[in-house]
Amino acid sequence: MKLKKLFTLPIIITCIVFAVLSFFAYNIVFFNFSTDASGYTMTTAVNTQDENIQQESIQAASTGLSFTYDNNQIILNTANNQDAANVKVYALSINGVTEMTPQNMAVMNPDYLGSFIATLPEQTTDIDGDGMSKTVYAAAKTDMAFTQGYQPTAPTFDHELFPLEIIFTDRTTISVLFNGEPLANQTLTLTSQRSGANQVTTNAEGAIEGLSLLDIRNGIAVTYVEDDGNAYVMSYQVEDNTLLSTRYLSALTPFFIIIALSIIGILLCLWLRKRVVEKDPVMGRFSDERMGLGPMGTMKSQRKFGFMAIRWIIMIVSFFTLIYGGKLLGQWYSNIAIPIFACPINQDQLIASSCYTLAHLNLLVSMNWQEIAIFFGSLLISLVVLGRFICGFLCPMGLIQDITHESRQGLKIEGLSLTEKLYSRLKPIKWTMLLLFLGLCFVGVNFCDICPAITVSPAFAGFKVSVYLSGFFMIVVIIGSFFKRRFFCNICPLGYLMGLGHKISLFRIKKDCQACTECGACYEACPMGIKTIYTEREKNDVTTADCIMCGECIDKCPENKALAMSFCGVKFYQASRKTFMSGHKKTEKKLKRLIKKRDKNESDQ
Amino acid sequence: MSLINNKRNNQEKNNSEKNDENIVTERSPVEERQRQRFMDKATKVSGKYLRRLEELNGAPAAMQPFFKVLKDIYVDMKNVEKPADTKIVGTYCVMVPHELIYAVGAQPVKLCSGSYTAFSIGDDLVPRDACPLIKAVMGFQAMEVMPIYEACELMVVPITCDCKKKMAGMLKEMVPTYSLHVPTSKSDDDDMEQYVQELYQLIPELEKVTGNTITYKSLAKSIDQMGFAQYEMSKFNDYKKHVPALIKGTHAMALMNAFSYMPVDKWSEQLHLLNEELAQRKKDKAYVSKDKQPRIMVTGSPIIFPNIKIPLLIEEMGGILVGDETCMGERSIYDPTVVVDQSFDGLMRSLANRYTRPCTCPTFVDNNQRIYRIKQMIKDHQVQGVVYHVLRGCLVYDFEYQTLEDELGKLGVPVIRVESDYNEEDIEQLRIRIEAFIELIKLKDLAMRPKKQEIAGE
């Protein structure tokens, strides 16, 4: 009977439609960035013997050969005209490695996969200054931005072209191949644009450890001197995304389109509702007032600064660190993955998100046991230590939704209040989302193509990521969260997954059942519609799977110590009537002044 | 005034077929004398209780304006203090949002009455078993002498208990009345949603009274005004929690009664002054009670001036009244409006929410929260005994007595059920019972004291 109530026809249809749509998500293109090199041009530039340039670019000094990027132009820097004439450029394409002609350097072939290598004929110079001339083989490699990310294999060239190769995998490791084999336990000279030349030793997998992201982004070169005296130099440049450039803005294009379409959608909804409300005999009169079109006023007594302000600060800080942290600090912690919808396809994040692995569970097979252990370990730790505190305080998706909600509050536009029944109806949708989230990878589709988070985080970091169904879904999410606070959180599969394990989380919402007057303010304030928070009269722990720890209920609770948020049993934020009413202190001060003034006037007379 | 009379005459004309007597606008000398007698008696009784209230020692100086309001209304038979052209809207119970009335520029007056004289008149108008509150209201309405009743442009009667429901029907025959439907239960979300609709329907009726329309601005302002009153009230409550007491509970009740007849701004201003005086008392350690005085709490049927014999008896018999969980007292203003959504609809929802969900009126089907509320008050105010006041005929409160007695029995807090009527005949009987109750608490306390000391000693 209960199940029958839960699965009503519209809900089932919604679930099925969503499942079918998600199956064809990849075919529903919202905004496509080219994932080939077309649109780019490659030019060869000769660095003149200008001292300044020489010093600026250490690579140019040592090998004379490197790639740099200027918006849609790939520039191949050479030391002199002779080199420029002799350089051979190869591209990785669908058909294997092809040599590039001047024609397809000007107009790139769409077959190209975005990795290029340039080689120079052997030279004999004294590169390390020890007075001995060596045969030097110089090359340069570059990877375009779209080649980066969660690729099973990093782009690798044929080693017959050039024996030494730098491979940049998974936005984390630089490894060196020599003749197709990892160059293990060898001493190399690593020249980086930022920190100069250093002697480094590769590990058993041929990877160079302890490299800063900023070094890699600015261009590095590796020099390997073979025992027989041959020296191999390769410079490497990954296409970097500079903030606030035209390239950055073009990466943000889908996001702007989403915002524009959402605004149109919201206006349409408002117009439709106005038409409906106007016909209502009771409400019709208030249609303007409810739209927020009447003369505006403010609630003066509302508390301005409090716990919620702290939450906003944490949310904004977390938004920036999650999205730009890697870029700012030059270091990321890709091993640590917390369950958060800060899209890990953004490669500048400070930490990875478990959502990628959870949405690609089939990849677990290809991971080694240590990686799996670290993944589940960090998932478990973040579940215990943070739990859904992540949702309320850290998640960038949460911030986006809160901003849309606040903008409605500012405009005084009427929202949408769901009732208990509607909230309970969401349960099948939540489970469908969870099922799609975990299961789509096994049927050859991908949750990332649906996930609305993909439109936020990578775009803000400047990564051009093509958007499929997720773009449309994001529009729905923004319109939804405009009218209903934290709309997406109510159906978020990752949050719900974490919520299912809420019992072991250390963040709790506590309630003093006797102090509660059942005024329902917490329920009205709760973005997740948790009713037990005010009806509960037995247990003093009112944390549920849905609770996102936003603290809104405590903020709105007028009873002393009735609600509290605790961590490890320590109540660090408690409801209090005094803080609840602190907005009136200003009025009281005004009254005091008034009374004083009046008394003075009376005594004067 | 003439306008109202005309209005009433019109209405009476409409009803003239039913009741021919009502057409008579000129009163006969007999009736005139009867009215005069009624007024004399009513003012005499009110004056007596006001005197007893003032004579009860320990009244702060800042209480005087509140006494004056009660005197103006009940002894001098004046209208409420208000700006000249402000219209008055009469309300009953605690479910009518005062915010909405202030938002249209009118002034609410709570008309629930405690007059003994009006009760005796009303006795003939309504069934014998109806509650005295209704009888008193109907008595005043029939005598047409009280300015606060006469000046009302509209009466808003929430449909709560049976008596109120029938009263609304009877009032409709005499004055413009709007019956506000209050949901009978609170547990379902739909109940609250329904009340939001009810409030939306109430707005046009209120707007008709003043001709002003409710705007976002005016509503936000009135919510702020009421919020400030609640802010001062919560500060006052904190002083009330102090042991030994800083203010007598009877005075606090008079203060809450005065709230019904004062503009909210004035009231909160006076309360602010009172709070300052109490703060001074706290500093000077000028307490109105001794350490051992039994701390008593009153709950149950409303206690309305001049029917304040029970709080007076408690404090005259040596108890100190610390808690007040009645709808004419603390409950009417205790719960704040929590604005969650800043839109106009959000404000309306927050009002509907504030006037239904936390309301501990026993007319709601599910009202367990009242017991928790009382328990919490016992804890906050360190209450040693509870006086459960039941007006004769007030069934809804009587229903809840049993559960409360059981629950408080578990806590070891003695409860006494006191049934009273709007007359002075039962006063001696009440005196004996309350005196015995206070003695019981004193003895209990005496018996417990060594134990407590032992615990403290350990």
Interface residues (C-beta under 8 A of the other chain):
Chain A: V282 M283 R285 F286 E289 R290 G292 G294 P295 M296 G297 T298 M299 K300 S301 Q302 R408 Q409 G410 K412 I413 E414 G415 S417 T419 E420 K421 C513 Q514 A515 C516 T517 E518 C519 G520 A521 E524 A525 K531 Y534 T535 R537 K556 P558 R577 K578 F580 M581 G583 H584 T587 E588 L591 K592 I595
Chain B: K186 S187 D188 D189 D190 M192 E193 Q197 Y200 Q201 I203 P204 I214 T215 Y216 K217 S218 A220 K221 I223 D224 G227 F228 Q230 Y231 E232 S234 S268 E269 H272 L273 D335 P336 V338 V339 V340 D341 Q342 S343 F344 D345 G346 R349 S350 N353 R354 R357 P358 T360 N368 Q369 Y372 R373 K375 Q376 K379
